[in-house]
Amino acid sequence: MNVFIEGNIVLETFNDTASNFFQVKSVEMHHEQMTEAFPGDNVGFNVKNVSVKEIRRGNVCGDSKQDPPLGAESFNAQVNKFY
């Protein structure tokens, strides 16, 4: 299984207007510090070199060297509506 996020990795955020780079200081799951996280893990991460004003709802982040986030012209989604 590939590591999804780990400490000291440089991430790039991407939104509709710009991209920013920042470094992950630590990764936490349920208030416990983790060395790494895998796909499907629900984690939070502490970063440096970024202001709170630079982070917005809808930002996407990814490893800036291995798999940077990219924009898409379109995408398909399946929406289920339950009553």
Helices and strands as residue ranges (DSSP letters): E 5-6, E 10-14, E 19-29, E 32-34, E 36-37, E 44-48, G 52-54, E 60-63
